[in-house]
Amino acid sequence: MELLLIFFGAAVANNFILARFLGICPFLGVSKEVPTAFSMGMAVTFVMTTSAIVAWFVQGFVLEPLGLEFLQTMSFILIISSFVQLTEMAVRKISEPLYKALGIFLPLITTNCAILGLALLIPERGYNLIESVIFGFGAGAGFTLAIVLMAGMRENLKFADVPQPFQGAPMTMIIAGLLALAFMGFGGIVAM
């Protein structure tokens, strides 16, 4: 039951984009079409889950035993950038059109503060390995959910009669705010 709460907390109640406001750059930049948004969400989910696993091992078996906790941020950035590079090479090899559609936002996963925030929250909360994997996967699933919801709404707005002053970025911000308010409703359910 506790693992389910960790997953639900990371994915919905404390969604990294809509509750913590981390990872906004790809959320706004890649959320114009659902397939592209879903692919970015999958890439971020992979990086979050694998980074959570490796960050847990590095924290528990290298940094803490050697008293090098002050190198935590630098170590986690190195881990994240390694997995992003691996993901970028895989996407380029598997689907060149997807690689081009994701554009600059794929390598920018390295600087996605949601992933670094995830890696830093794991030792702070004292999660074990299984909890870390569930937390990483839940955070990635929540990222995917948020970016796909945003993309779906932005696609539907192409056919809506939006007043001129609200077209483009203003409407995107209004939608993001409304999504954040909707997700805040889950905040009282799970406090993680």
Residue pairs with C-beta under 8 A, 6 or more apart in sequence:
2 131
3 130
3 131
3 134
5 190
5 192
6 127
6 131
6 134
6 135
6 138
6 192
7 134
7 135
7 137
7 138
7 141
8 138
8 189
8 190
9 138
9 190
9 191
9 192
10 16
10 134
10 135
10 136
10 138
10 139
10 141
10 142
10 192
11 138
11 139
11 141
11 142
11 145
12 142
12 145
12 183
12 186
12 190
13 19
13 183
13 186
13 187
13 189
13 190
13 191
13 192
14 20
14 187
14 190
14 192
15 142
15 143
15 145
15 146
15 183
16 22
16 23
16 114
16 117
16 118
16 139
16 142
16 143
17 23
17 24
17 27
17 114
17 142
17 143
17 146
17 147
18 146
18 176
18 179
18 180
18 182
18 183
18 184
19 180
19 183
19 184
19 187
20 114
20 117
21 180
22 112
22 113
22 114
22 117
23 44
23 112
23 113
23 114
23 115
23 143
25 105
25 108
25 112
26 40
26 44
26 105
26 108
26 109
26 112
26 147
27 143
27 146
27 147
27 150
27 176
28 150
28 172
28 176
29 105
30 36
30 37
30 40
30 102
30 105
30 147
30 151
31 37
31 147
31 150
31 151
31 154
32 151
32 154
32 155
33 101
33 151
33 155
34 148
34 151
34 152
34 155
36 98
36 101
36 102
36 151
37 147
37 148
37 150
37 151
38 144
38 147
38 148
38 151
39 91
39 98
39 101
39 102
40 102
40 105
40 106
40 147
41 140
41 143
41 144
41 145
41 147
41 148
42 144
43 87
43 91
43 102
43 106
43 109
44 109
44 112
44 114
44 115
44 140
44 143
44 144
45 137
45 140
45 141
45 143
45 144
46 83
46 87
46 140
47 80
47 83
47 84
47 87
47 109
47 115
47 140
48 114
48 115
48 118
48 136
48 137
48 139
48 140
48 143
49 133
49 136
49 137
49 140
50 83
50 136
51 76
51 79
51 80
51 83
51 115
51 118
51 119
51 136
52 118
52 119
52 122
52 132
52 133
52 135
52 136
52 137
52 139
53 129
53 132
53 133
53 136
54 79
54 83
55 75
55 76
55 79
55 119
55 122
55 123
55 132
56 122
56 123
56 127
56 128
56 129
56 132
57 129
58 75
58 76
58 79
59 72
59 122
59 123
62 68
62 75
63 69
63 71
63 72
63 75
64 123
72 120
72 123
73 116
73 120
76 116
76 119
76 120
77 110
77 116
79 119
80 109
80 110
80 112
80 115
80 116
80 119
81 110
84 106
84 107
84 109
84 110
85 110
87 106
87 109
88 99
88 106
88 107
91 98
91 99
91 102
91 106
92 99
99 106
109 115
114 139
114 143
118 135
118 136
118 139
121 135
122 132
122 135
122 136
125 135
127 135
146 179
146 183
149 179
150 172
150 175
150 176
150 179
153 175
153 179
154 172
154 175
157 171
157 175
162 171
166 174
